């Protein structure tokens, strides 16, 4: 089954039971050419099967159950699960004390009835958009496994697990695109919620100023269901909106640069399709985006705030870090208090300026990332690694800096290399953005089987 709603309906109709759903996911983890072992840092096989059995017994007795009881989902290795060590894809924390209680989002998932199938792999400490992990291995992108392409990051395992039917949803974090990049490269849906809309208690941070939490799913409808649960909303359904007269702005600064032919073609086709359904596509310079590389030149919020969290760990365990991750964290050491205060001031000014420039639009629209997933082998070269990491982060990170919500939906033709389209909403306008995305998905996305 590809969607949460399909699974929910089948469970309620007695066409499938929870144990069968969990076993299907576990079979995918065990048999998927070794990807399961790289997609997960820990699989809760015994616990998940036991929970599924109890849910099936309760359902057979017609007892009241939570709305999504028995549906398996994965969570990124940044979230505390009682009894587990939260390693954040690293060896540095492997000997830490297990968590005493669940993160708020994990608690909410359980309250809604979801079964946690396991913890998914990620870029170490979430500090890269590529999804490469030298400690646990890198799960290969489900597209073109013969070549062996990167999955995108940092929520790499969540995207691969989702695409390969190892769970019906994955929960990730997004500091500069970490839900949307792997979603785009793997051909699924990824949501970056407005920061602080979903509680972060029990979640290991990268940058408190930029971090957000969101789902990776097969459909926008699934995304909306999980988003509502994570945000503590009672209403999980969304309704599509008419695309007619929707004003969608395409920024002309930065985000359209360096597109490869696959992305350029898919993006142009998407604009034409949306226009044919009545949407008004408008080119907007949005020159404020040109300021972002300048104000973030010293590493931005991520470097400064990551260094503040990691500096003691690096003193004692620096040799255990991925060298490509620790080198980025260390950029925060060179930022002064003045640099950080000026960064705060610049962000406030740019947010206000962009809000004024875009107030008349229903959403911004541009490619999630400018290229399809490159082959993993090419990243052995440090220069290629650094340049492509910046390229993958460039477009989605604008949303985190501007403190908005955004969603990536697939727009490639079935069988072709995955390409993601980002729709960017206003601050706090997450549910309206999901309604717009639902309508866009209906005319743009490849068929979900």
C-alpha positions, 0 to 999 in steps of 0.5 A, a space after each residue: 500500500 502506498 498511502 496512509 488513507 489506503 492502509 487506514 481504509 483497509 484496516 477498518 474494512 478488515 482487508 488487512 491487519 496491522 501485523 501484515 502491514 508491519 511484516 510487509 515493511 520488515 520484508 522490504 527492509 530485509 530483502 531490498 538489496 542491502 538498502 534496508 540496513 543502510 536506510 535504518 540505524 535501528 529496526 524495532 522488529 520485535 516491538 513493532 510486531 508485538 504492538 501490531 498483534 495487540 492492535 489486531 486483537 483490540 480491533 477484532 474485539 471492536 475496541 476503540 482505537 486511535 485513528 491510525 492504529 497499526 500503520 507503520 512509520 519511520 523516524 529520523 535518528 534525531 528524535 528521542 525514543 524511550 529506551 533508544 540511544 539517539 545517535 544522529 547518524 554518528 559514532 560520537 553519541 553511540 555510548 550515550 545513555 538511552 533516552 528516558 522518554 519519547 520526543 514530543 513528535 514521537 509521543 504524538 505519533 504513538 497517540 495517533 496509533 502509528 507504529 514506529 518501525 525503526 530509526 532512519 539513517 541520516 547525514 551525521 548530525 544533519 549537516 549536509 544536503 547530500 545524505 552521505 554517511 561514512 559511518 553507517 553507509 549511504 542508502 542508495 537512491 531508489 532511482 537508477 540503483 545500477 549507477 548508485 546515486 545519492 539519496 539527498 539529505 540529511 533525511 536520507 534514510 527516511 526518503 529511501 525507506 519511504 520510497 522502497 515501502 519500508 514504512 508508510 511515512 517518514 518523519 524528518 527534520 529540515 534546517 536547509 532542505 533536509 526533508 525536501 531535498 531527499 524527497 525531490 531526489 527520490 521522487 516523493 513528497 517532503 514538507 518543511 513546516 513553519 519553524 516552531 509550529 511543531 514542538 522540537 522537545 526531544 529532538 537533537 538540534 542543528 540550528 535552533 533558528 532554522 530547524 523544523 520538523 516535517 514528514 516525507 510521504 508518497 502523497 500530499 494527502 499523507 503529508 497533511 495527515 502526518 503534519 496534523 498529527 505532529 502539530 497537534 491538530 484534530 483535523 487531518 483532512 485537507 481540501 483541494 483548491 481551484 488552481 484558476 487564478 492562483 498567483 504563483 511567483 517564479 523568483 528570477 534570482 538565484 533559484 533558476 541558475 544551474 538547472 540541468 536539462 532534466 530539471 529545466 524540462 520538468 519545471 517548464 512542463 510544470 509551469 505550462 500545465 499549471 497555467 493550462 489549469 488557470 494558474 497565473 504564473 508571474 516572474 518576480 525578480 526577488 532580488 533579496 535572495 541575492 543577499 543570502 550568500 553574502 549574509 551567510 558567508 561565514 556559515 550563517 546560523 547553522 555553523 554558529 549554533 551547531 558549533 555552540 552545541 558541539 564544541 565540547 563534544 569535538 574537544 573530546 571526540 573530534 576524531 570520531 566525526 565525519 571530517 566533512 561535517 566537522 569542517 562545516 561545524 568549525 566555521 562557527 568558531 570563527 563567527 564573533 558576537 557582532 557577526 551573529 547579531 548582524 546576521 539576526 538583524 539582516 534576517 529580520 530585515 530580509 524577511 520583512 522585505 520579502 513579505 512585502 514583495 510577495 504579499 500579492 502571491 498565493 505561493 512562490 514556485 521553483 525547482 526544489 533542487 537544480 539537478 537530479 541525483 548525482 552518482 555517489 562515486 563522484 563525491 570521493 572528490 572533496 571539491 565536488 562534494 563541497 560544490 554539490 552540497 552547496 548547490 543542493 542546499 541553495 534553493 531550499 535553504 532560502 525558505 528556512 532563512 525566510 521562516 516560511 513553509 514549503 513542500 516539494 512534490 514530484 513532477 517528473 514523468 514516470 520512469 524518468 529521473 525524479 525532479 521536485 517542484 517547491 511550493 513556498 507559502 507564507 509564515 504559518 500558512 502551512 495548511 493552506 499550502 498543503 491544499 494548494 499542493 494537493 491541487 497541484 499534485 493532481 495535475 503534475 505528479 507521476 501516477 502513484 501505483 
